């Protein structure tokens, strides 16, 4: 009861704020000030050997998904604050990954060292295997790994090696159009394996990852469409791809994924989206113990708002609104603090809550619903509050720093 009363008071204040501000949102300076602190931290904490950022659980490894997420928000910060050094760092990261880690052709990768199942070596390719991974980024890169130099990882993730890099490169305008066109090609090859129909449905969505294997130890790479033993389509990954496809001008492909989300992944009884479709089981699922359904639903709502903006189809807007309302009604925890109210969704962590801020900001932009703006601000306050607690993400985890910065940038963009 107390949580409901506290949130009602916050919402009343924000509704008055929204009415006064009309279409113009004016944010307290703390959001911009914190964003600058985080962006500066990212500049100071690149990997020591390459213009990239380390993987949180292996600081010797760099990751293209994390790095290009950082490049994207640094580019956005450069535009919002007029600070060229942010764009310069983003460009250096993009140049590094494009020059060293796009799987362009067999001659390019012939001398690469790959970590395949813990065995670092140069490999050849089974017949037809190379064509399946060609044009993606090698997702992981170690400048040095043991006695080896320049080692690539053996997982080609839909999000990490294709979608997130594309989203980052798009923030540079036309500067990397050749690289964008190259990586886009991955999305249109080997579709029977990459993008199978969901069970008996004719609707198709991408699987989560390709795994490079050498199960027979013959020194030739084969490709499996699975990750950690499962063959699944992810609502969150496909919703993220939806938005990127729209940015790429691929409307028909984006809308096909939007329709897959509505017709395959929506759970009417729960009033939200399931998180995975298991190809082997032929059914949807959500693992409650992972506690990732809030952020996946937020990503899905964001993608559907983008689809609505592109097509004016009210069905996409309606499902996005229903999803955000479900998040506010069932997944939000209100925490009164000495400096005001904070909120988080499902679990009290940076991961997941940052994309909810982004989605709520988009929901407010599209609908004008003040409750979305209120929750976006109080959840951003929760994220900022983690900086003052013993939370290791802000000491050594560039991924979490990027996520909080992404949330703050989404709010700052409401002012522009």
N, C-alpha and C positions, 0 to 999 in steps of 0.2 A: 504494500500500500504506500509506504513512504517513497519508494522508487517512482511510482506513478504520479504522486503529488509533486515530487521534485521535478520530474520531466515536464509536467503540465505547466509549472511556473516558468521553466526555461523556455518552453514553446511559446507561452504568452508574450514573454519579452521579445523573442525573435520575430513573432508575427507583427508586433509594433514596429520593430526595427525594419522589417521588410516593407511594411506599409509606408514608412517614412522615406526609405531609400528608393521606393518604386523599383525601376529596372536596374538601378545602379547599386551595386554592392560595394560598401566601404568597409574594409577589414581593419581590425586593430593592427598596429605596427608589429606586434609580436610575431605574426605569421611570416612576414617578410624578413624580419630580423633573424628568426630561427632558420629560415630557408637559406639565407646567406651564410650562416654559421655552418650548416650542413654541406652546402656546395663548396665552401672553402676547405672543409675537412676532406672532402673527396679529392680535391686538388692535391692536398698534402699527403694522401695515403694511397697513391697508386702503387702497383707492384714495383719492387725495387729494381727489376731488370727490364721490364717492358711497359709501354704506355697502356696499361690495362689495370684491372682490379682483381684481387685474389678471391678465390672461392672460400666461403666461410669456414668449411671444415677441412680445408687443405690449403694453407696459405702459400704453398709452393706452386699451386695450380692457378691458372687464370681461366676465365669462363666468358665466352662471347655473349651469352644472354645477359649476365650481370653487367658486363662492360658496356654493351650497347644500350641497356636500360639507363645506365649512368650517363652515357653520351646524350641520350634523348633528353633527360631532365636538365643536364648542363646546358644544352642548346636552348631549351625553353627558358632557363634562368638567364642566359645571356640576353635573350630578347626582352624578358620582363624587367631586367635590372640595368641593361645597357653595359654589361661587363664582358668585354671581349675575351678575357682570359678563360672564361668557362667554355666558350665555343672553340677556342684553340685547343684545350685539353680534349674536348669531344672529338675534334678532327684528328688529333694525333692517335687516339684510340681506334677510330674508324680506319685510318690509313694502315695501322698495324695489322688489324684483323683481315682487311681486304688483301693486303700484300702477302700474308703468310698462311692464311687458313681457309680460303675458299677452295673447295674440292672442284677444280676447274676441269681437268682432264687427267688421263692416266699418266701422261708424261710428267705433269706437274707434281703428282703425289708419289711417283715411283721411288723416290729416296726418303720419303717421310718415315719416321719411326712412329708406330702406333702402340698404344697400350691396349691389348686385346686380352681381357680376362686376367690381367696382371702380368702378362708376358710382353715385354717391350722388344719390338723387332721391326724390320721392314717386311712387308707382305706383298704378295701378288693378289689377284682377284679371281674368284670363281667366275665361270661364264655368266654374264648378265648381271653380276652383283654390282659392279661399279656404276652402271646406268641407274641403279636405284637410289644411290646417294649423291650422284653428281650434282653439283651446283649449290649444295648446302654448305654451311660452315662446319668445319671440325669443331665441335662444341667446346672442347677443353684443350688447353695448351700448357705444357710445362716448359719454361725456358731451360731448366735442368731437372732431371728426374733420376736420382742415383748417379750412375756414371754416364748417363745419356744426356744429350742436349736436344732441344726442340722435339718434344714428344707430344703427340696428339691423342686425345681420348677416343674410345671406341663406341660412343653413343651419339647418334644424330637425333636430337630431340626436336619435335615439331616446333615447340615454343622456343627452346633455347638456341637452336641452330638455324632456324628459319624465320619465325614470326617476330621475335623480339629484335633480332638484328635488322630486319626490314623496317620495323617501326622506328628504330633508331636512325637508320640511314635516311628515312623520309624527312626527318627534321632538318636535313641539310639542303632541302630544296632539290635542285637538279645536279648538285655537285657530284653525286655518286650514282647517277642514273644508270651507267653501265653495270655497276655492281648490283644495283637493285634488279635490273632486268635479268642478270645471271642467276641470282638467288631465287627470283620468282619462278624460274624454269623448274625448280624442284617441285613446285606445287602442281605441275601439270604432267608429270611423268609417273609411270607405274601406278596409276590410280586404282587399279583393281586391288592392289595390296595396300597402298597408302590410305585409300578412301573407300573402304568397303561399305556396302549397304548395312544398315542397322537391323540385323535379324531378317524377319520377313518383310520389313519395310523397304520401299525403293529409295528412301532417303539416305543420303550418304554423308559421312563426316570423316575427318582424318583421325588416324590412330596416333597415339602419343609419341612414339619414338621408333627409330630403327636401331637395332643393336648389331654391331659388327662382331662376328664370331669366327673362330677357327676351331670348330669342335673336333675335327678329325686330325688336327695338328699337322696339316700338310703345307702350311705356310701360305695358304690362299684364303682370303677373307670371303665369307658369305654374309648375307644380311637377313636378319630375322626381324619381323614386325612385332616386337614386344619389348617390354621393359619390366624387369624384375619378375619375369615369368607370366605376365598377364598380357592379354591382347584386348585393349580397351580404347574407346573413344571418350574423350574428356569434354564435358560441357564448358568448363572454364577455358581450356586451350582453344577449342573451336570458337568460342565467343570472342576471345582475343584476336584470333585470326580474322573473324568477321569484320571487326573494326579496321584491321590493317588492309584487308582486301578493298574496303570502301576507299581508304586513303590511296590505294593503288589504282583506283578507277575500275576495279573488277566487280561491278555491282551484281551481275547475275550470279557469280560464285558466292558472293557474300550473302545474298538473299536466300540461296539454297541452304546455306548453313543456318540462317535465321529460322527458316522453316523446319529444319531438322531439330533445332532447339525446342520449338513450340510443339511439334507433333510427336517427337520421340522422347524428349527429356523432361517435359513438364509433368509434375505429379499433382493432379487436381486435388486429391485428398489432403495432401500436405499443404498445398498452396504455394509451392516453390519448385525449383528445378532439382532433379536428381543430379548427381555429380558425374557418374560414369555409365557408359553402356558397354557391357561385356560381350564381345563378339562370340566367344565360346559358349557362354550361358544363354545368349539371346535375350537379355533383359537388362533393365536399368538397376543401378544400385547406388547407395550412399553409405560410406563407412562412418558411422557416428563417432567412433573412437578417434578418427583423424581430425575431427572438428574443423574441417575445411569447407563445410557447406555454406557458411556465411560469405566467405570471400569468393567462392565459385558462383554463388547466386548474384553477388554484386557485379562480378565480371560479366555475367550473362545479361543482367539488366542494362549495364553500360552498352554492350553490343547491340541490344535490341533498341535502345534509345537512338543509337547511331543509325540503325536500319530504318527507324521511323523518320528521322531527319532526312534520310536519303529518298524515301519512297512516299512519305505521308500516309502510310498504311497504319490505321489506328490500332490494328491488332498488335503490332510490335510495341507501341506505346502502352497499351493496356496491360500486357504481360510484364513489361518492365516496371510499371507502377505497382502492380500486384506484388511483384518480387520485393521491391523496396518497402512496401507496406508490411509485408511478412517479416522482413528483417527488423523493422522498428517494433513490431508487435510481439515477436517471439524470441528474437535473438539478442536484443540490446540490454545491456546492464548499465544502470545509472549509478555513478559513484560521486557523492558529494565530497569535495575536498576543501581545504582551507582557502584555496584561490578560486573556487568555483566548481561547477559540475563538469565531470568528465564522463564519457560513455565509451564502451567497447562492445564488440559483437562476438558472441560465442566463447571466445577465449581472450584472456588479457595478455595479448602479445602484439608486437608490431606487425608480424607477418599476418596477412589477411585483413587487418583493420585498415591498412593504408588504402587498399583498393575500394573499400567501402566508402571512404571519404571521397575518392574520385567519382564513384558511381552516384553518390548522393549529390555531389556538386552538379553532375550532369543532369540528374533528375530535377534539381531546382532550376537549372538553366532551361530545361524543356517545359516544365510544368508550372513553375512559380510557387510550388508548394513549400511554405516556410518551414514545415517540420523537417524536410530534407536538409535545408540549409542549417537548421539548428543542430541536427544530429551530425552533420559534416563538421561543424565547428567544434562541438564538444568531443567528438572522436579525434579530431586533430589535436585538441588540448590533451587528450589521453596520450597520444603519440609523443607530443612534445614533453609531457611529464616523464616519459621513460628516460629522458636524458639526465634527469636528476636522481634516478634510482640506480642501484647496482645492476645495470643491464649491460651485458657485455657487447651487445650489438653496436653501441655507440663508441666503444673503445677499439674494436677490432673488426667489425663486420660491415663492410662497405655495402653489402646487399640491403641490410636493414636501414642504413643511412639513406640509401637511394629511395627506399620505399617511403620513408617519412617525407623526404624531399618531394617525391612525386605527389603525395597527398597535399602538401602545402602549395605546390605549383598549381594544382587543380583549383584550389581556392583563390590563389592570386589571379588566375586567369578569369575568374568571375568579375574582377574589377576592370579588366582591360576592355 
